Amino acid sequence: MALRAVRALGANWAPLPALPALRRPRATPPSLRARSLGTSALLLAARKYTDKHEWISVENGIGTVGISNFAQEALGDVVYCSLPEVGTKLNKQDEFGALESVKAASELYSPLTGEVTEINTALADNPGLVNKSCYKDGWLIKMTVDSPSELDELMSEDAYEKYIKSIED
Amino acid sequence: MLRAGCGAALGAGLRRGIGAGRRFSSGPVSGAKPGRRGWASAWQVGLKQTPLHDFHQQHGGKMVPFAGWSMPVQYTYSHLESHMHTRQHCSLFDVSHMLQTKVFGRDRVKFMESLVVGDIAELKPDQGTLSLFTNEKGGIIDDLIVTSTSEQHLYVVSNAGCSDKDLALMQTRAQELRAAGNDVHLEVWENALLALQGPSAVRVLQAGVSDDLAKLPFMSSAVMDVFGVPGCRVTRCGYTGEDGVEISLPAGRVVELAERLLDDPDVWLAGLAARDSLRLEAGLCLYGNDIDETTTPVEASLVWTLGKRRRAAMDFPGAAIIVPQIKEKPKCKRVGLMSTGPPIRQHTRILDLEGRTVGTVTSGCPSPCLQKNIAMGYIKSEHSKVDTVLTVEVRKKNYSALVSKMPFVPTRYYTIK
């Protein structure tokens, strides 16, 4: 999503090398320790992140997409979600919608190449779910994963935590 | 004539920020505190700071650049919470960035009238009015409040983003008048300025003043001690549509007064974010967005600011263009719009039902009170009637919008019948 203030500061972030799916990150953050991860790459449901603060979690070939806690905090109360129609074909980094707060709109960018299979219709009446539950009930869209290798280009939880810290300083 | 898109958004005044540190302290904004997220404020060197700058940060204010100043956009409460709290209780805003000027001299009214459109001579002692500086093309240089005080001066409050040009305008005119033998001089008033706005604002203030505030109606002003701070100018006005006051006081006492006001649990701090959504609900213009040097008062639907005597005398800048527009109707007009669907914001295109472009949005946001989208924009006069159905284009999709009366949310100014 386009958090303009954030982007201006984080523009020079260089991607870290992707961690192989089966190796645990060295310093596992508390949030990950509590979760039980499937060790098979196919069942990998751990979130990967974009530098624009979207996350995607792939399960059985379908990716669920949302925005991170950092993003929802910076955005403020979401009052409206503009989401694409089911069937929309997206290339990685295509703009697929926007989240509106009272003050501003933030565009959403597709983490991967694929087709939209479902949108979270609960957000029409309850856009605040994006703030209250950005990783669960506030999911935005589900999509197919046409190029699984694109996942490797995204940040792991750890790498994303480091990325956020580098922006904040 | 269609508005090609109007003046710059909130950040415009940043260009003026590096200037003579005329007011308060000027200098680098303190660096980002650890854990402060997402706000780019700390990176601009040369932003001016009000006397409440540290106070804002201590109270959790997120600082952003605005018109050359480092100002709080919001505090720990969310934007929505802050907005609704102002409508239900009251909020305290730091508006010290605005320019406060005093005009002295026997010919001060003549001076003021040479620059603004209003009947300043007819103001009663301690009465104020919203007025406009206009230029020879009939455009609006700034909007401001002029109060005719009972202390032999006019008290003028104008926008921070226009302070350099307003001061230059006023100083030049004052010099011209003096050269022609008139008695007028200006003084920039280096005071802090607080706004306390909301239904309980006056109750909160009354506890700290001995004047009976029931006798201070909307747009009137008085000097009084406020919670032990002597010589505060209290004006019953504001930028939210609610009852409330602006308090001008010495910079050295403003932190003390702000803390004292916050002692009342009904009072919350509020920043620029809530200030903008509140004024939009109240149908109030934001200079630079909704009015600027390319809009006339008639196009801007501000005909009421044109003094009755002044219209007849045609003796204000741009009168030759402005006054005929009252009868002949301008080609475009500022109107209110309402819609559902995605919020409509500045620069959104407005179309008629046949898909032809008929205007542009100059301000817009989702209304926290109405739970609908509200906006202001300029559209061709033939489409400007209330309840006209139009189309707005948001992210390449079309949505329905309705021309609406303003204010969108009823105002609650305190008048004495």
Interface residues (C-beta under 8 A of the other chain):
Chain A: L3 A5 V6 A8 L9 F70 E73 A74 G76 D77 V79 Y80 S82 A98 E100 S101 V102 K103 A105 I167 E168 D169
Chain B: A32 P34 G35 R36 R37 G38 W39 A40 W43 V73 Q74 S78 H79 L80 H83 A273 D276 S277 G341 P342 P343 R345 C365 P366 P368 V394 R395
